[in-house]
Amino acid sequence: MGLFGKKKTQKLTKAQNREAAEAEKKRQEEELERIFNEGLAAYNANDYAKALSMFEKAGRQGLTNAQFNCGVIYYDGIGTEEDKAKALYWYEKAAEQGDIKAQFNCGVMYCNGDGTTEDKAKALYWYEKAAEQGHVDAQFNCGVMYRMGEGTAEDREKSLYWYEKAAEQGHADAQYRCGGMYEDGMGTTVDKEKALYWYEKAAEQGYDRAQFTCGWMYDNGKGTAMDKAKALYWYEKAAEQGHSSAQYECGAMYREGKGTAADEKKALYWYEKAAEQGYTDAQFNCGTMYCNGEGTAEDKAKALYWYEKAAERGHIDAQFNCANMYAKGEGTAEDNALALYWYEKAAKQGDADAQFICGFMYDLGKGTEEDKAEALYWFEKAAEQGNATAQYNCGLMYYRGEGTTVDSAKAKMWFQKAADQTENKEVQEKVKEILREYF
């Protein structure tokens, strides 16, 4: 009897201890909540010093939300001196208890060396902690870090894993990058259909690069059947957001009537949009359309304006066209010096016609002082590319010793080259006569 009673007393004591512990725990939780709420009230009343004091008191006792709030206050310097190191201290306290936002913030701070020395490995550690809880930006950042090999060895499979996690939550940049990885077979096998799937997901959210890429894939039948109308649809979506390559493609499609009826006005509209952003080929095309009166009234001055824009960016055909317009006085006053300037720009890039004209202008002193040596230099450049008239001129200059010493062997070589290919019967006969009489 006594033994039974003793056991019963022990059981009652254990139950009482549990109840007491639970009551104490509840009391402590209520006290922490009271302190935290007092901090919130102070914060909302703009009493930031008291708020921080309350949050730190609760934070030291392990309240996660209070720790996080301390991090925010120190990071932003709200009612206290900005202190990134203290912010990180409190964020890590909260992060260690599983606070997803704190984990992400720790990742950002270690990644950027904010409040601490840069530590990509620690950044990735905290990003992954947050990512595993579904933090979409953390998932994206994990994808980036595994792709770039930051804080870890490069791992494309893990990169794609995290990109897809973020993509499934609607992260547009992650969707776009998933598209790129499936398109190129990075971290997976090449799958153009999946690439297009993800590109369209991002495109539907207004991501301009994805819209452009969707346009390109429909335009070229990648991951789907070729569909010029859909290509134009996506190109225009991107173009409306200022994507210069998309604007150029819209111009091309309206000009050529691909995916839509041909519309030169719309073509010029889009070309000019791209041209205004410095898209060289668009600038050249604007020049051509104004020159020829395509989609607009003929306007040589505007044509020259756009040709010069493209020419300044190294477009060889634009440089040649600028030279022609200055030589002929089209859209501007005739100016042989400027004509020669642009012919030489094109000639230096290898345009055989420009090289020949440079030779001609130096030979006759047009737009410059007469310079036979420079004339021969450019005639030979054009001659080496098969220009028969330039070859003939080289023959004459070596034969006569103009711009060089007389060199019968070189003269004969260039005359023969000209005779072998020129379709001009008069030149052919003249060359043959020279060859018969003198060589």
Sequence and secondary structure as in RCSB ss.txt:
>XXXX:A:sequence
MGLFGKKKTQKLTKAQNREAAEAEKKRQEEELERIFNEGLAAYNANDYAKALSMFEKAGRQGLTNAQFNCGVIYY
DGIGTEEDKAKALYWYEKAAEQGDIKAQFNCGVMYCNGDGTTEDKAKALYWYEKAAEQGHVDAQFNCGVMYRMGE
GTAEDREKSLYWYEKAAEQGHADAQYRCGGMYEDGMGTTVDKEKALYWYEKAAEQGYDRAQFTCGWMYDNGKGTA
MDKAKALYWYEKAAEQGHSSAQYECGAMYREGKGTAADEKKALYWYEKAAEQGYTDAQFNCGTMYCNGEGTAEDK
AKALYWYEKAAERGHIDAQFNCANMYAKGEGTAEDNALALYWYEKAAKQGDADAQFICGFMYDLGKGTEEDKAEA
LYWFEKAAEQGNATAQYNCGLMYYRGEGTTVDSAKAKMWFQKAADQTENKEVQEKVKEILREYF
>XXXX:A:secstr
 HHHHHHHHHHHHHHHHHHHHHHHHHHHHHHHHHHHHHHHHHHHTT HHHHHHHHHHHHHTT HHHHHHHHHHHH
HTSSS   HHHHHHHHHHHHHTT HHHHHHHHHHHHHTSSS   HHHHHHHHHHHHHTT HHHHHHHHHHHHHTS
SS   HHHHHHHHHHHHHTT HHHHHHHHHHHHHTSSS   HHHHHHHHHHHHHTT HHHHHHHHHHHHHTSSS 
  HHHHHHHHHHHHHTT HHHHHHHHHHHHHTSSS   HHHHHHHHHHHHHTT HHHHHHHHHHHHHTSSS   H
HHHHHHHHHHHHTT HHHHHHHHHHHHHTSSS   HHHHHHHHHHHHHTT HHHHHHHHHHHHHTSSS   HHHH
HHHHHHHHHTT HHHHHHHHHHHHHTSSS   HHHHHHHHHHHHHH   HHHHHHHHHHHHHH 
